[in-house]
């Protein structure tokens, strides 16, 4: 079963269901979007193995939080990681 994110805007709470059973958390005032490792895998069009994503987290290259058994990654942190990971074009034109 894939992990699914559910949001209750009235109570300003979200929860995930799936492989991590259920994780509850409060939506931050800035409405930070949280991603699971599986969400990151989907964002990268399944081109990067999940084990590589876990390794990025364990090595500290990709910032993540682990409030329980599952890692959660802020979308902004993923975008920053991807930006910093881009290869630089040669200075030659």
C-alpha positions in Angstrom: 0.0 0.0 0.0 1.4 3.4 -1.0 1.7 6.1 1.6 -1.1 8.7 1.3 -1.2 12.2 2.8 -4.5 13.4 4.2 -5.2 17.0 5.2 -8.0 18.3 7.4 -8.0 22.0 6.8 -10.6 22.7 9.5 -8.4 21.3 12.3 -5.2 22.3 10.5 -3.8 18.7 10.9 -2.4 16.2 8.5 -1.7 12.6 8.7 -0.1 9.9 6.6 -1.4 6.4 6.1 0.4 3.4 4.5 3.6 1.7 5.3 4.2 4.0 8.3 0.8 3.1 9.8 -0.4 6.6 10.8 1.6 9.7 11.5 -0.2 12.8 12.8 1.3 16.3 12.7 0.2 19.9 12.8 0.3 22.0 9.7 2.7 24.8 10.4 1.5 28.4 10.2 3.4 28.8 6.9 1.7 25.5 5.7 5.1 23.8 5.2 4.6 20.8 2.8 6.1 17.6 4.1 7.2 14.7 1.9 8.0 11.1 2.8 10.9 9.3 1.1 8.3 7.7 -1.2 7.0 11.1 -2.1 10.5 12.2 -3.0 10.9 9.1 -5.1 7.8 10.0 -7.0 8.9 13.7 -7.3 12.1 12.4 -9.0 10.0 10.4 -11.5 11.2 7.1 -9.9 14.6 7.7 -11.5 16.6 7.6 -8.2 16.5 4.5 -6.1 14.8 4.9 -2.6 18.0 3.5 -1.1 19.9 6.5 -2.6 17.4 8.9 -1.1 17.9 7.3 2.3 21.7 7.5 1.9 21.4 11.2 1.1 19.5 11.7 4.4 21.9 9.5 6.5 24.9 11.4 5.1 23.3 14.7 5.9 23.2 15.9 2.2 19.3 16.0 2.3 17.8 17.5 5.4 15.1 15.3 6.9 13.2 14.9 10.2 12.3 11.7 11.9 9.5 12.3 14.4 8.8 8.5 14.5 9.9 5.7 12.3 9.5 7.5 9.0 11.6 10.3 7.6 9.8 13.6 6.6 11.4 16.1 4.2 10.3 19.6 3.7 9.6 20.4 0.1 11.8 23.5 0.4 14.7 21.4 1.6 14.3 19.0 -1.3 14.3 21.9 -3.8 17.4 23.4 -2.2 19.1 20.0 -2.3 18.3 19.6 -6.0 19.4 23.1 -6.8 22.8 22.5 -5.0 23.2 19.2 -6.7 22.9 20.5 -10.3 26.0 20.2 -12.4 27.6 23.5 -13.3 28.0 24.2 -17.0 31.5 24.8 -18.3 32.6 28.4 -18.3 33.6 28.0 -22.0 30.9 29.2 -24.4 
